Amino acid sequence: MWKSTGKLADGREIIYFDESAGLGRAELPDRRDLSADTVPAHDQAAAEAELRWDRIVGEWVVIAAQRQDRTFLPPTDECPLCPSTPGRLTEIPAPGYDVVVFENRFPSLRGVVSGDIGLAPRTASGPARGPAFGRCEVVCFTSDHDASFASLTPRRVRTVVEAWADRTAVLGAAAGVAQVYCFENRGEEIGVTLHHPHGQIYAFPFITPRTQQMLAQARAHAAAGLGNLFDDLLAGELADGSRIVARNEHWIAFVPAAARWPYEVMLYPAVRAPDLPAVSEAARAGFGEVYLDVLGRLDALFGIRMPYIAAWHQAPGTDPFARREFGLHLQVISVRRAPGKLKYLAGTESGMGVWINDVTPEAAARSLREAR
C-alpha cells in the first residue's frame, strides 16, 4: 500500500491509499473554484458548529446547523465522490483511485488545533458550550459508483483496513482528540446522503457516551476480580456457539446475546487489541474473509441490499486502563427487520433508552448462517 497526500482547492487535505506505486495522484491539482463556499453574512451565526453540554445526562451534543445545505442524493452523473473527468470536476481530482480519504466539505467537527481545544466547563451555571473542534473525514472505498463494500475484493478490503488504521493513528495523535471513530452508513433507510460506497471518520474532542459506558463496565468487571470483560464475552459466545455467524483463525462474527437490533452482528479479533493500529498483520489480512462473508449473508437474507451501520469501537486516547483492557470490535446493525419492514426507534427506545427487539438473537444468527 502506498500513501500520498495532497491539497484540495480550499486547503482541505486529501490522502490517497494506492495499491500500486508511482501513480502520482496526490500531485494532481484541484482545478475547482470553491470561493463561492463562503457563508452569507446573514448565516454567520450558523457558520461554525458548537458543542453544548447536556447537564441532565452528562453528555456533549454537537450543534451543526451549518450543514443543512450539504449535498443530498445527487444523480449518478453529479456524484462528488466519483473520480474527476475532463468534463466534470469532483472532490477527487484524480481520474481514478483505489481508496481515498479527504476532509469533509460539510463537517460537524472542524479545526483540530494544538493545545487547549476549548471544551466548555461542565460545571457552568448556564448552558456549557464551546467550539466543536475535531475533524470529519470521508473514506471512499472504490471509484466504482455502483459497487458496495460487500462487492470489494479481499485485497481492497485490506487497503481500506490500512486506511482506517492510518487515520486512527494520525488523528488519535493530534492534540485535543480524545477518540477516533470509523464507520459506514449504507442505504437510504439509514439516512445516507450519497450513494457512492464510502464511510466516514470522526475525531472527537471527547470520549463518546457508549465508549464511556463500556469502559465503566470493563472497570467494574476487573475490579470484581473477573478478568477482562471483552475476553470473557467472546469466550462465552464461543462456548455457547448458537449465535456464531462466521469465523476464521483471526476473527469471530456473532449476534450478541442482548442484541438491540433485529439483525446485529459483532466482529471481534481472536486476539484482543485496543484499536485498529494495534491489530496484527495476519489479523488485518484475515478481516476481509469474515466481514465480506457477513455482508454477503446480510444481503442474501431478504434478497436485497441490506441497509446497515458498521461502527468500529476503539479504545480512546492514551488512558492506560483503556489501552490495556478495551477490546476493539466492529458492530454491524441493520434497521430492516423483515421484507418491507423497518425497525424504528419508538417510545421506549427514543424516550427511555429501553430496547425491544422483535427477533431473538439466536433466530437471527440461525437465519444469517442459512442465508447464502
C-alpha positions as CSV (number, residue, x, y, z in Angstrom):
1,M,0.0,0.0,0.0
2,W,1.3,3.5,-1.0
3,K,0.1,6.6,0.8
4,S,0.4,10.1,-0.7
5,T,-1.1,13.4,0.5
6,G,-2.3,16.5,-1.4
7,K,-4.5,19.6,-1.0
8,L,-7.9,20.4,-2.4
9,A,-8.7,23.9,-3.8
10,D,-10.0,25.2,-0.4
11,G,-7.0,23.8,1.5
12,R,-8.6,20.6,2.8
13,E,-6.3,17.6,2.9
14,I,-6.7,14.6,0.6
15,I,-4.9,11.3,1.1
16,Y,-4.6,8.5,-1.5
17,F,-4.1,4.9,-0.4
18,D,-2.9,3.2,-3.6
19,E,-2.3,-0.5,-4.4
20,S,0.4,0.4,-6.9
21,A,3.4,2.6,-6.6
22,G,4.3,5.8,-8.6
23,L,0.8,6.9,-9.6
24,G,1.3,10.5,-8.6
25,R,-2.4,11.0,-7.8
26,A,-1.8,13.4,-4.9
27,E,0.2,15.7,-7.2
28,L,-2.8,16.4,-9.5
29,P,-4.3,19.9,-8.8
30,D,-7.9,20.5,-7.8
31,R,-9.0,23.0,-10.5
32,R,-12.3,23.9,-9.0
33,D,-13.1,27.4,-7.8
34,L,-14.5,26.9,-4.3
35,S,-14.5,30.6,-3.4
36,A,-18.4,30.6,-3.5
37,D,-18.4,28.3,-0.5
38,T,-18.2,31.3,1.9
39,V,-21.1,31.7,4.3
40,P,-23.5,34.6,3.6
41,A,-23.5,37.4,6.2
42,H,-27.0,36.6,7.4
43,D,-25.9,33.0,8.1
44,Q,-22.8,33.8,10.1
45,A,-24.4,32.6,13.4
46,A,-24.6,29.1,11.9
47,A,-21.2,29.2,10.2
48,E,-19.5,27.0,12.8
49,A,-20.6,24.0,14.8
50,E,-20.5,24.1,18.5
51,L,-20.6,21.7,21.5
52,R,-23.2,22.0,24.2
53,W,-23.1,20.1,27.4
54,D,-26.3,18.3,28.5
55,R,-26.0,18.6,32.3
56,I,-29.0,16.3,32.9
57,V,-27.4,13.2,31.4
58,G,-23.8,14.3,31.3
59,E,-23.2,14.2,27.5
60,W,-21.9,16.5,24.8
61,V,-24.2,17.4,21.9
62,V,-22.9,18.7,18.6
63,I,-25.0,21.6,17.1
64,A,-24.1,21.8,13.4
65,A,-26.7,24.0,11.8
66,Q,-24.3,25.0,9.0
67,R,-24.7,21.5,7.4
68,Q,-28.3,21.9,6.3
69,D,-27.4,22.6,2.7
70,R,-25.0,19.7,2.2
71,T,-25.2,17.6,-1.0
72,F,-28.3,15.3,-0.8
73,L,-28.7,12.2,-3.0
74,P,-27.4,13.7,-6.3
75,P,-27.9,11.8,-9.6
76,T,-25.0,9.5,-10.6
77,D,-23.6,11.9,-13.1
78,E,-23.3,14.5,-10.4
79,C,-21.7,12.3,-7.7
80,P,-19.0,14.3,-5.9
81,L,-17.2,11.1,-4.8
82,C,-16.5,9.7,-8.3
83,P,-13.1,10.5,-9.9
84,S,-12.8,13.7,-11.9
85,T,-13.2,13.7,-15.6
86,P,-12.3,16.4,-18.2
87,G,-15.9,17.5,-18.3
88,R,-16.7,17.3,-14.5
89,L,-14.6,18.1,-11.5
90,T,-15.3,16.4,-8.2
91,E,-13.9,16.1,-4.7
92,I,-11.3,13.7,-6.0
93,P,-9.0,15.4,-8.6
94,A,-7.5,12.1,-9.9
95,P,-9.1,10.3,-12.8
96,G,-9.1,7.1,-10.8
97,Y,-8.3,5.9,-7.3
98,D,-8.2,2.8,-5.1
99,V,-9.0,4.2,-1.6
100,V,-9.1,7.9,-0.9
101,V,-9.6,9.9,2.3
102,F,-10.3,13.6,2.5
103,E,-11.6,16.2,4.9
104,N,-15.4,16.5,4.7
105,R,-16.6,19.6,2.9
106,F,-19.6,19.8,5.3
107,P,-18.1,18.8,8.7
108,S,-19.8,18.6,12.1
109,L,-16.4,19.0,13.7
110,R,-13.6,21.2,12.4
111,G,-10.2,22.6,13.2
112,V,-8.1,20.2,15.2
113,V,-5.6,22.6,16.8
114,S,-2.6,22.3,19.1
115,G,-3.1,23.0,22.8
116,D,-6.4,23.5,24.6
117,I,-9.4,22.8,22.3
118,G,-11.7,24.9,24.4
119,L,-14.2,22.5,25.8
120,A,-16.6,24.4,27.9
121,P,-16.7,24.0,31.7
122,R,-19.1,21.3,32.7
123,T,-20.0,23.0,36.0
124,A,-21.1,26.3,34.4
125,S,-24.4,27.6,35.8
126,G,-25.7,28.3,32.3
127,P,-25.6,26.2,29.2
128,A,-22.0,24.9,28.9
129,R,-20.8,25.4,25.3
130,G,-17.7,25.7,23.2
131,P,-16.4,25.3,19.6
132,A,-16.9,21.9,18.0
133,F,-13.2,21.2,17.4
134,G,-12.3,17.9,15.9
135,R,-12.1,16.5,12.4
136,C,-14.5,14.8,10.0
137,E,-13.1,12.8,7.0
138,V,-14.7,10.9,4.1
139,V,-13.3,7.5,3.1
140,C,-14.1,6.3,-0.5
141,F,-13.7,2.6,-0.7
142,T,-13.7,2.4,-4.5
143,S,-14.0,4.6,-7.6
144,D,-16.8,2.3,-8.8
145,H,-20.1,4.2,-8.1
146,D,-22.3,1.2,-8.4
147,A,-20.2,-1.1,-6.1
148,S,-20.7,-1.7,-2.4
149,F,-18.4,-2.8,0.4
150,A,-19.8,-6.3,0.0
151,S,-18.5,-6.4,-3.6
152,L,-14.9,-5.4,-2.8
153,T,-12.1,-7.8,-3.3
154,P,-10.2,-9.1,-0.3
155,R,-7.2,-7.0,-1.4
156,R,-9.3,-3.8,-1.5
157,V,-10.7,-4.6,2.0
158,R,-7.1,-4.8,3.2
159,T,-6.4,-1.4,1.7
160,V,-9.4,0.0,3.5
161,V,-8.3,-1.5,6.8
162,E,-4.9,0.1,6.3
163,A,-6.5,3.5,5.6
164,W,-8.7,3.1,8.8
165,A,-5.6,2.2,10.9
166,D,-3.5,5.0,9.4
167,R,-6.2,7.7,10.1
168,T,-6.8,6.3,13.6
169,A,-3.1,6.6,14.4
170,V,-2.7,10.1,12.8
171,L,-5.8,11.6,14.2
172,G,-5.5,9.9,17.6
173,A,-2.1,11.6,18.0
174,A,-3.5,15.1,17.3
175,A,-3.7,17.5,20.2
176,G,-7.2,17.7,21.6
177,V,-8.5,14.5,20.0
178,A,-9.9,12.1,22.6
179,Q,-11.4,9.4,20.4
180,V,-11.3,8.3,16.7
181,Y,-14.5,6.7,15.2
182,C,-14.5,4.9,11.8
183,F,-17.9,4.0,10.4
184,E,-20.0,3.3,7.3
185,N,-23.7,4.1,6.7
186,R,-25.3,2.2,3.8
187,G,-28.8,2.7,2.4
188,E,-31.3,5.5,2.2
189,E,-33.2,3.8,5.1
190,I,-30.2,4.6,7.2
191,G,-30.2,8.2,6.0
192,V,-27.2,8.3,3.6
193,T,-26.9,11.5,1.5
194,L,-24.5,10.0,-1.1
195,H,-24.9,6.5,-2.7
196,H,-21.2,6.1,-3.7
197,P,-19.6,3.4,-1.5
198,H,-18.0,5.4,1.3
199,G,-17.6,5.7,5.0
200,Q,-16.6,8.4,7.5
201,I,-14.1,9.0,10.3
202,Y,-14.7,11.4,13.2
203,A,-12.0,12.6,15.5
204,F,-13.9,13.6,18.7
205,P,-12.7,16.1,21.3
206,F,-14.4,13.9,24.0
207,I,-15.0,10.3,24.7
208,T,-18.4,9.2,23.4
209,P,-21.2,8.1,25.7
210,R,-21.2,4.4,24.5
211,T,-17.5,4.1,24.9
212,Q,-17.7,5.6,28.4
213,Q,-20.3,3.0,29.3
214,M,-18.2,0.1,28.0
215,L,-15.2,1.4,29.9
216,A,-17.2,1.7,33.1
217,Q,-18.4,-1.9,32.7
218,A,-14.9,-3.1,32.0
219,R,-13.6,-1.4,35.1
220,A,-16.3,-2.9,37.3
221,H,-15.6,-6.4,35.8
222,A,-11.9,-6.1,36.5
223,A,-12.5,-4.6,40.0
224,A,-14.6,-7.7,40.8
225,G,-11.7,-9.9,40.0
226,L,-13.4,-11.4,36.9
227,G,-10.7,-10.6,34.4
228,N,-11.2,-8.9,31.1
229,L,-14.8,-8.1,30.1
230,F,-14.2,-8.4,26.4
231,D,-12.3,-11.7,26.6
232,D,-15.0,-13.2,28.8
233,L,-17.8,-12.1,26.5
234,L,-16.0,-13.6,23.4
235,A,-15.2,-16.8,25.3
236,G,-18.8,-17.1,26.3
237,E,-20.1,-16.7,22.8
238,L,-17.6,-19.3,21.5
239,A,-18.6,-21.8,24.3
240,D,-22.3,-21.3,23.6
241,G,-22.0,-21.4,19.8
242,S,-25.6,-20.7,19.0
243,R,-25.1,-17.1,18.0
244,I,-21.9,-17.5,15.9
245,V,-22.4,-16.4,12.3
246,A,-18.9,-16.8,10.7
247,R,-15.3,-17.1,11.8
248,N,-11.7,-17.8,10.8
249,E,-8.4,-18.1,12.6
250,H,-8.3,-14.3,13.3
251,W,-12.0,-13.1,13.6
252,I,-15.2,-14.2,15.1
253,A,-18.6,-12.8,14.0
254,F,-21.6,-13.3,16.2
255,V,-25.0,-11.9,17.1
256,P,-24.7,-10.5,20.7
257,A,-26.9,-12.2,23.3
258,A,-28.6,-8.9,24.1
259,A,-28.9,-7.6,20.6
260,R,-30.9,-4.4,20.4
261,W,-31.5,-4.6,16.6
262,P,-33.2,-7.4,14.7
263,Y,-30.1,-8.1,12.7
264,E,-26.9,-7.1,14.6
265,V,-23.5,-8.7,14.2
266,M,-20.3,-8.1,16.2
267,L,-16.9,-8.9,14.8
268,Y,-14.1,-9.5,17.4
269,P,-10.5,-10.3,16.7
270,A,-9.5,-13.6,18.2
271,V,-6.6,-11.8,19.9
272,R,-7.8,-8.7,21.7
273,A,-6.4,-5.4,20.5
274,P,-7.3,-1.9,21.7
275,D,-7.6,-0.3,18.3
276,L,-7.0,-0.9,14.6
277,P,-3.3,0.2,14.6
278,A,-2.7,-2.5,17.2
279,V,-4.2,-5.3,15.1
280,S,-1.6,-7.7,13.8
281,E,-0.7,-8.0,10.1
282,A,-2.2,-11.5,10.0
283,A,-5.5,-10.3,11.5
284,R,-5.6,-7.3,9.2
285,A,-5.2,-9.7,6.2
286,G,-7.8,-12.1,7.6
287,F,-10.5,-9.5,8.3
288,G,-11.9,-9.3,4.8
289,E,-12.8,-13.0,4.6
290,V,-15.1,-12.8,7.6
291,Y,-16.5,-9.4,7.0
292,L,-17.3,-10.0,3.4
293,D,-19.0,-13.2,4.4
294,V,-21.2,-11.4,7.0
295,L,-22.1,-8.6,4.5
296,G,-23.0,-11.3,1.9
297,R,-25.3,-13.0,4.3
298,L,-27.0,-9.8,5.3
299,D,-27.7,-9.1,1.6
300,A,-28.9,-12.6,1.0
301,L,-31.2,-12.6,4.0
302,F,-34.1,-10.9,2.2
303,G,-32.6,-10.8,-1.3
304,I,-32.0,-7.1,-1.3
305,R,-29.1,-4.8,-0.3
306,M,-29.4,-4.6,3.5
307,P,-29.2,-1.1,4.9
308,Y,-26.7,-1.0,7.8
309,I,-24.4,1.0,10.0
310,A,-20.9,-0.5,10.5
311,A,-19.3,1.0,13.6
312,W,-15.7,0.5,14.8
313,H,-15.4,0.7,18.6
314,Q,-11.8,1.6,19.6
315,A,-10.0,2.4,22.8
316,P,-9.9,6.2,23.3
317,G,-6.9,8.3,23.9
318,T,-3.9,7.2,25.9
319,D,-5.5,6.2,29.2
320,P,-3.5,3.2,30.5
321,F,-6.6,1.2,31.6
322,A,-8.3,1.7,28.2
323,R,-5.2,0.8,26.3
324,R,-4.7,-2.3,28.4
325,E,-8.3,-3.5,28.8
326,F,-10.5,-2.3,25.9
327,G,-11.4,-4.7,23.2
328,L,-11.6,-3.4,19.6
329,H,-14.7,-4.7,17.7
330,L,-16.9,-3.9,14.7
331,Q,-20.6,-3.6,15.3
332,V,-22.9,-4.0,12.2
333,I,-26.6,-3.1,12.7
334,S,-29.4,-3.1,10.3
335,V,-32.7,-1.2,10.6
336,R,-34.5,-3.8,8.4
337,R,-36.4,-6.4,10.5
338,A,-38.3,-8.2,7.7
339,P,-39.1,-7.7,3.9
340,G,-40.7,-4.3,3.6
341,K,-40.5,-3.6,7.3
342,L,-38.0,-1.4,9.2
343,K,-37.1,-1.1,12.9
344,Y,-37.9,2.3,14.1
345,L,-36.9,3.8,17.4
346,A,-40.2,4.2,19.1
347,G,-41.3,5.4,22.5
348,T,-39.3,3.1,24.8
349,E,-36.1,3.3,22.8
350,S,-36.2,7.0,22.0
351,G,-37.7,8.2,25.2
352,M,-36.3,5.9,27.8
353,G,-33.4,4.1,26.1
354,V,-35.0,0.7,26.8
355,W,-34.8,-1.5,23.7
356,I,-37.3,-4.0,22.5
357,N,-36.1,-6.5,19.9
358,D,-38.7,-8.3,17.6
359,V,-36.2,-11.1,16.7
360,T,-34.4,-13.4,19.2
361,P,-30.6,-13.2,18.7
362,E,-30.4,-17.0,18.3
363,A,-33.0,-16.9,15.5
364,A,-31.2,-14.0,13.8
365,A,-27.9,-15.9,13.9
366,R,-29.5,-19.0,12.5
367,S,-31.1,-17.1,9.7
368,L,-27.8,-15.5,8.8
369,R,-25.9,-18.8,8.9
370,E,-28.5,-20.2,6.5
371,A,-28.5,-17.2,4.2
372,R,-26.3,-17.6,1.2
